[in-house]
Amino acid sequence: MSDRAKILLVDDEPGMLRYIRTLLEVDNHTVQTASTGEEALELMQNGLEPNLVLLDLLMPGIDGLETLERLRKLQPNVRVVMLSCVNDTKKVVQAIRLGATDYITKPFQKAELDTVIDQCLGTNQQNYAGEVEDLGDETFFVAACANMRKLRSQAALVAHVDIPVLMLGESGTGKEVMARLIHKLSPRAHRTFLKVNCAAVPADLLESELFGYEAGAFTGATHAKPGKFEICNKGTILLDEIGEMPPSLQAKLLHVLQDQQFSRLGSRSVLKVDVRILAATNINIPEALAAKRLREDLYYRLNAFTLQIPPLRERREEIPILLKHFMAQLSEQYARPPLPFSQEMLRACATYNWPGNLRELGNFVKRYLVLGDEKLAINELQPRTDGSGAPFDPAPSRNGSEPTGGLKSLARSAKDEAEAEAIAKALDETNWNRKQAAALLQISYKALLYKIRQYGIAQQNKNAHKLSAGA
């Protein structure tokens, strides 16, 4: 139970106002009431500084959303819980975007109200700073900085609103982790969670992978097979790399989003499913829309709520926590004793930019654990720049002197440089069509994406394409 607090209650229904006030005063909270948004704003303009505002979403005059926006301007740090009706999903989403701390659906019991107040006032609120939230399947979530705590709070709110969520961010920032967090916090948590990587499955197989097929639908289809949407009924599906889905298939996905129904390949019957769709991508959305690689109607349907996951370089406070957790996790996986992180290594990790984000950090810890060489690990993170200040991995010395690290280091550096240059050349020749470039290089599309991340090859700066060779 939370400590006594000063609460502003705003609701235009006299009966609801009396009922909630009674529930609050039973726990000795100090309650100030207002029956309109205008009255609530006037109270706060005249000096009222509540610990918490309980604000009805639907009110005559200034409605709950406008009141919320203006309250937050008057007192940016005030916590606001929206009181909403079941069918106000869009308004609840707007409230989350405007900074609502939580919401509760009317009618509610005292226990529900107590839980929300406890969470908002911090008495019973989990402290995520410095803690690791286990999501199962060896995935975990860390919120040790302000922007990640805000994202975690938004994820917790939107988890209870059954709408699509689009997660944006660089490769390796943890978009799948965020999707798993939303699923875990949602009413579907006890149901199936499935991830489909739209870039890893060939375009001609992706439709059958998602929607299934009947026997005889195509050569080799000897028996019927359900698709991911059927398997995931009542659960959550993550469509990763949604920007790589063929436009023709995007139209069918749009139909599922709109009507929650589809047909298997080779079937005329319609299947109805109840699946929550989450999507993730690292593409440039405006460019993809302009180039017609992403359907505009699908984007706006998926974009009911967007979570922008920041890169690791913008949440450096989390690096020590992540390092220690990766070490504990990997040492158990490889049956090796965990290695310590010296202050020198922690400083090197804190200043490195991590172009591959969490994925690169995890691989770094894995190499350190396996090789056990701290100096080599620290050297790997040292900043290297050319004359223009652009980061790169140096080529073998031209004056005949051997680079530090001996012949093995020389060979590795030469190999990395040659490979990065070959990939950059293939991307240039195909006008950055990554699927064509993968075919030209005779490697898988997934392998090409990994190597682009590994070497930090950027389309905008083709001359400085070796950011982190070997990482």
C-alpha positions in Angstrom: 0.0 0.0 0.0 1.3 3.4 -1.0 2.0 6.1 1.6 -0.4 9.0 2.1 -0.5 11.2 -1.0 -2.0 14.4 -2.2 -4.3 13.4 -5.1 -6.3 15.5 -7.6 -9.4 13.6 -8.8 -11.1 14.9 -12.0 -14.4 13.4 -13.2 -17.6 14.9 -14.4 -19.8 12.2 -13.0 -20.8 13.0 -9.4 -21.4 9.4 -8.5 -18.0 8.3 -9.8 -16.4 11.2 -8.1 -17.9 10.3 -4.7 -17.0 6.6 -5.2 -13.3 7.1 -6.0 -12.9 9.8 -3.3 -14.2 7.3 -0.8 -11.8 4.6 -1.9 -8.9 7.1 -1.7 -9.8 8.5 1.7 -10.1 5.0 3.2 -6.3 4.9 2.8 -5.9 8.4 4.3 -4.9 10.1 1.0 -5.6 13.8 0.8 -8.1 14.2 -2.1 -9.0 17.4 -4.0 -11.8 17.0 -6.6 -12.7 18.8 -9.8 -15.6 18.1 -12.0 -14.2 19.7 -15.2 -10.9 20.1 -16.9 -11.1 23.8 -16.5 -11.5 23.5 -12.8 -8.5 21.2 -12.5 -6.3 23.5 -14.5 -7.4 26.5 -12.3 -6.5 24.6 -9.1 -3.0 23.8 -10.4 -2.5 27.4 -11.7 -3.4 28.6 -8.2 -0.6 26.5 -6.6 -2.0 23.0 -6.1 0.9 20.5 -6.5 -0.6 17.0 -6.3 1.5 13.8 -6.2 -0.9 12.2 -8.6 -3.8 13.2 -10.8 -6.6 10.8 -11.6 -8.2 12.2 -14.8 -11.3 11.1 -16.6 -10.8 10.7 -20.3 -14.2 11.7 -21.6 -15.6 15.0 -20.2 -17.6 17.9 -21.6 -15.8 21.1 -22.4 -12.0 20.5 -22.2 -11.8 16.8 -22.5 -9.3 14.6 -20.7 -6.7 14.7 -23.5 -6.5 18.4 -23.7 -6.6 18.7 -19.9 -3.7 16.2 -19.7 -1.6 18.2 -22.2 -2.2 21.5 -20.4 -1.6 19.9 -16.9 1.8 18.5 -18.2 2.8 22.0 -19.4 1.9 23.5 -16.0 3.7 20.7 -14.0 5.8 18.5 -16.4 6.7 16.0 -13.7 3.2 15.4 -12.4 2.0 11.8 -12.7 -1.4 11.4 -14.4 -3.5 8.3 -14.5 -6.3 8.3 -17.1 -9.7 6.9 -16.2 -11.1 5.4 -19.4 -13.9 3.3 -20.8 -13.3 0.0 -22.5 -13.9 1.2 -26.1 -11.6 4.3 -26.0 -8.5 2.5 -27.3 -7.5 5.3 -29.7 -7.8 7.9 -26.9 -5.8 5.8 -24.5 -3.0 5.6 -27.1 -3.1 9.4 -27.5 -2.9 9.8 -23.7 0.2 7.6 -23.6 1.8 9.7 -26.3 0.9 12.8 -24.3 2.7 11.4 -21.2 0.1 9.7 -19.1 1.7 7.5 -16.5 -1.0 4.8 -16.5 -4.6 4.3 -17.1 -7.4 2.3 -15.5 -10.6 1.1 -17.1 -14.0 2.0 -15.4 -15.6 0.4 -13.6 -12.8 -0.9 -11.3 -12.4 -2.4 -7.9 -10.4 -0.9 -5.0 -7.6 -3.5 -5.5 -7.0 -2.3 -9.1 -6.9 1.3 -8.0 -4.5 0.6 -5.2 -2.1 -1.3 -7.6 -2.0 1.6 -10.0 -1.5 4.2 -7.3 1.3 2.1 -5.7 3.1 1.8 -9.0 2.7 5.5 -9.8 3.9 6.7 -6.4 6.8 4.4 -6.4 6.0 2.5 -3.2 5.6 -0.8 -5.0 7.2 0.1 -8.3 9.9 -2.1 -9.6 13.2 -0.2 -9.9 14.7 -1.1 -13.2 17.8 1.0 -12.9 20.6 -1.5 -12.4 18.3 -4.5 -12.6 17.8 -7.1 -15.3 14.3 -8.1 -16.3 14.3 -11.7 -17.4 11.9 -12.3 -20.4 12.7 -16.0 -20.9 14.4 -17.7 -23.8 17.7 -16.1 -22.7 16.4 -12.6 -23.4 16.4 -9.8 -20.9 15.5 -6.1 -20.7 17.5 -3.4 -18.9 16.2 0.2 -18.3 19.1 2.0 -16.5 18.7 5.4 -18.2 15.9 7.9 -18.5 15.0 7.2 -22.2 14.8 3.5 -21.6 12.8 3.8 -18.5 10.3 6.0 -20.5 10.2 3.3 -23.2 9.6 0.6 -20.6 6.7 2.6 -19.2 5.2 3.2 -22.6 5.6 -0.5 -23.4 3.8 -1.5 -20.2 0.9 0.8 -21.1 0.6 -0.1 -24.7 0.8 -3.8 -23.8 -2.7 -3.6 -22.5 -4.1 -1.9 -25.6 -4.6 -4.5 -28.3 -3.2 -2.6 -31.2 -0.2 -3.0 -33.6 3.1 -1.6 -32.4 5.9 -0.6 -34.7 9.5 -0.7 -33.3 12.1 1.4 -35.0 15.8 1.5 -34.4 19.2 0.5 -35.7 20.1 -3.2 -36.1 21.0 -4.8 -32.8 19.3 -2.2 -30.5 16.9 -4.7 -29.0 13.7 -4.4 -31.0 12.9 -8.1 -30.5 13.5 -7.7 -26.8 11.0 -4.9 -26.7 8.5 -7.0 -28.5 9.0 -9.8 -26.0 8.5 -7.3 -23.2 5.2 -6.1 -24.6 4.0 -9.7 -25.0 5.1 -10.6 -21.4 3.2 -7.5 -20.0 0.1 -8.1 -22.1 -3.0 -10.2 -21.3 -1.6 -12.6 -24.0 1.5 -13.4 -22.0 0.4 -17.0 -21.4 -0.1 -17.5 -25.1 2.3 -18.1 -28.0 4.9 -15.6 -29.0 6.5 -16.1 -32.5 9.0 -14.2 -34.4 9.2 -14.2 -38.2 12.3 -12.6 -39.9 10.9 -11.3 -43.2 14.4 -10.8 -44.5 15.7 -14.3 -43.7 12.9 -16.2 -45.5 13.0 -16.2 -49.3 10.2 -14.1 -50.8 8.5 -17.0 -52.6 8.3 -19.0 -49.3 7.3 -16.2 -46.9 3.6 -16.3 -47.8 3.3 -20.0 -47.1 5.4 -19.5 -43.9 3.0 -16.9 -42.6 -0.3 -18.2 -43.9 0.2 -21.9 -44.5 -0.9 -24.0 -47.4 -3.1 -26.9 -48.5 -2.0 -30.2 -50.0 -1.3 -29.7 -53.7 -1.1 -25.9 -53.4 2.3 -26.1 -55.2 4.9 -28.7 -56.2 6.1 -30.6 -53.1 3.1 -29.7 -51.0 2.2 -33.2 -50.1 0.2 -32.3 -47.0 -1.5 -29.3 -45.5 0.5 -27.1 -43.2 -0.7 -24.3 -40.9 1.1 -21.0 -41.1 2.5 -18.8 -38.3 -0.7 -16.9 -37.9 -2.7 -20.0 -37.2 -0.1 -21.4 -34.8 0.0 -18.0 -33.0 -3.8 -17.7 -32.6 -4.6 -15.7 -29.4 -0.9 -14.9 -29.1 1.6 -12.3 -30.4 3.6 -12.4 -33.6 6.6 -10.3 -34.3 7.3 -9.5 -38.0 10.9 -8.6 -37.9 12.5 -6.7 -40.8 9.0 -5.8 -42.1 10.6 -3.4 -44.6 11.9 -6.5 -46.5 8.5 -8.0 -47.1 7.6 -8.1 -50.8 4.9 -5.4 -51.6 2.6 -8.1 -53.0 2.6 -9.9 -49.6 2.1 -6.6 -47.8 -1.4 -6.4 -49.3 -2.4 -9.7 -47.8 -0.9 -8.7 -44.4 -2.9 -5.5 -44.5 -6.0 -7.6 -45.0 -5.1 -9.7 -41.8 -4.6 -6.4 -39.9 -8.0 -5.1 -41.0 -10.2 -8.2 -40.8 -8.1 -10.7 -38.8 -8.7 -13.3 -41.5 -6.9 -14.9 -44.4 -6.8 -18.0 -46.6 -4.1 -20.7 -46.8 -2.4 -21.0 -50.2 -4.5 -23.3 -52.4 -7.6 -22.9 -50.2 -10.8 -21.0 -50.8 -12.0 -21.1 -47.2 -11.3 -18.2 -44.9 -9.7 -18.6 -41.5 -10.3 -16.1 -38.8 -7.6 -15.6 -36.1 -7.0 -13.3 -33.1 -3.3 -12.4 -33.3 -1.6 -9.3 -32.0 0.9 -8.0 -34.6 4.1 -6.3 -33.6 6.5 -5.2 -36.3 10.2 -4.1 -36.4 12.5 -2.5 -38.9 15.7 -0.5 -39.2 14.9 0.9 -42.7 14.5 4.6 -43.5 10.7 4.8 -43.5 10.3 7.9 -45.7 12.7 6.5 -48.3 10.9 3.1 -48.3 7.5 4.8 -48.7 8.8 7.0 -51.5 10.3 4.0 -53.4 7.1 2.0 -52.9 9.0 -0.7 -51.0 6.7 -0.2 -48.1 2.9 0.3 -48.7 1.7 3.5 -47.2 -1.6 2.0 -46.0 0.2 -0.9 -44.3 2.7 1.5 -42.6 -0.2 3.6 -41.1 -2.0 0.5 -40.0 1.2 -0.9 -38.3 2.0 2.6 -36.9 -0.9 2.7 -34.4 1.9 3.2 -31.8 5.7 3.6 -32.4 8.6 2.9 -30.1 11.9 4.3 -31.2 14.7 2.2 -29.6 17.8 4.3 -29.1 21.3 3.0 -30.0 23.6 1.8 -27.3 25.8 4.9 -27.7 22.8 7.0 -26.4 22.4 4.8 -23.3 25.9 4.3 -22.1 24.7 4.0 -18.5 23.5 0.5 -19.3 26.9 -0.7 -20.7 28.3 -2.0 -17.3 25.1 -3.7 -16.5 24.9 -5.4 -19.9 28.5 -6.4 -19.8 28.1 -8.2 -16.4 24.9 -9.8 -17.5 26.2 -11.1 -20.8 29.3 -12.4 -18.9 27.1 -14.3 -16.4 24.9 -15.7 -19.1 27.7 -16.7 -21.5 30.0 -18.2 -18.8 27.1 -20.5 -17.8 26.4 -21.3 -21.4 30.1 -22.2 -22.2 30.8 -23.7 -18.7 33.6 -21.3 -18.1 34.3 -19.2 -15.0 33.3 -15.6 -15.5 36.0 -13.1 -16.2 36.2 -9.7 -14.4 36.0 -6.3 -16.1 38.8 -4.0 -15.1 38.3 -0.3 -14.8 40.4 0.2 -17.9 38.1 -2.2 -19.9 35.0 -0.5 -18.5 36.3 2.9 -19.6 37.1 1.5 -23.1 33.6 0.0 -23.4 32.0 3.2 -22.2 33.7 5.4 -24.8 33.3 3.0 -27.8 30.4 3.8 -30.1 29.1 0.2 -30.6 27.8 0.4 -34.2 26.4 -3.1 -33.8 24.7 -2.2 -30.5 23.7 -5.0 -28.1 24.5 -7.7 -30.7 28.1 -6.4 -31.0 28.4 -6.0 -27.2 27.3 -9.6 -26.7 29.8 -10.9 -29.3 32.5 -8.8 -27.7 31.9 -10.4 -24.3 31.8 -13.8 -25.9 35.3 -13.3 -27.5 36.7 -11.9 -24.3 35.4 -15.0 -22.4 36.7 -17.5 -24.9 40.1 -15.8 -25.5 40.6 -14.5 -22.0 42.9 -11.8 -23.2 42.0 -8.4 -21.7 44.6 -6.4 -23.6 43.4 -7.8 -27.0 39.8 -7.0 -26.0 40.6 -3.4 -25.0 42.7 -2.9 -28.2 39.7 -4.0 -30.2 37.8 -1.0 -28.9 40.4 1.7 -29.5 39.2 4.5 -31.7 40.8 4.5 -35.1 40.4 7.4 -37.5 41.6 8.5 -40.9 42.7 12.1 -41.7 39.1 13.2 -42.0 38.2 11.9 -38.6 36.1 9.1 -40.1 36.5 5.8 -38.1 38.2 2.9 -39.9 40.3 -0.2 -39.4 43.8 0.4 -40.6 45.2 -1.4 -43.6 48.5 -3.2 -43.3 51.4 -0.7 -43.0 52.7 0.6 -46.3 56.2 1.4 -45.1 57.0 -2.2 -44.4 56.6 -2.1 -40.6 54.5 -4.8 -39.1 51.3 -3.6 -37.3 51.1 -4.3 -33.6 49.9 -7.8 -32.9 52.2 -9.8 -35.2 51.5 -11.8 -38.4 48.1 -13.1 -37.2 46.9 -9.6 -36.7 48.3 -8.5 -40.0 46.5 -11.4 -41.8 43.2 -10.7 -40.0 43.5 -7.0 -40.8 44.2 -7.6 -44.5 41.4 -10.1 -44.7 38.9 -7.8 -43.1 39.9 -4.9 -45.3 39.6 -6.9 -48.5 36.2 -8.4 -47.4 34.8 -5.0 -46.5 36.0 -3.5 -49.8 34.5 -6.3 -51.8 31.1 -5.9 -50.0 31.1 -2.1 -50.5 31.9 -2.6 -54.2 29.1 -5.1 -54.6 26.7 -2.8 -52.9 27.8 0.1 -55.1 27.4 -2.0 -58.2 23.8 -3.0 -57.3 22.8 0.5 -56.1 22.6 -0.9 -52.6 20.1 -3.6 -53.5 21.3 -6.0 -50.7 19.6 -9.1 -52.1 21.4 -8.6 -55.5 24.6 -7.8 -53.7 24.4 -11.1 -51.7 23.8 -13.0 -54.9 26.8 -11.3 -56.6 29.0 -12.2 -53.6 27.6 -15.7 -53.5 26.7 -15.4 -49.8 23.3 -15.6 -48.1 21.3 -12.4 -47.6 21.4 -12.9 -43.9 25.2 -13.2 -44.0 25.5 -10.0 -46.0 23.4 -8.1 -43.5 25.6 -9.4 -40.7 28.8 -8.3 -42.5 27.4 -4.8 -43.3 26.9 -4.4 -39.5 30.2 -6.0 -38.7 32.2 -3.6 -40.9 29.9 -0.7 -40.3 29.4 -0.1 -44.1 27.3 2.9 -44.6 25.6 4.0 -47.9 26.1 7.7 -47.2 29.9 7.4 -46.7 31.2 4.7 -49.0 34.8 5.7 -48.5 34.8 5.2 -44.8 33.2 1.8 -44.6 35.3 -0.1 -42.1 34.0 0.9 -38.6 34.6 -2.2 -36.6 36.2 -5.0 -38.5 36.2 -8.1 -36.5 33.5 -6.9 -34.1 
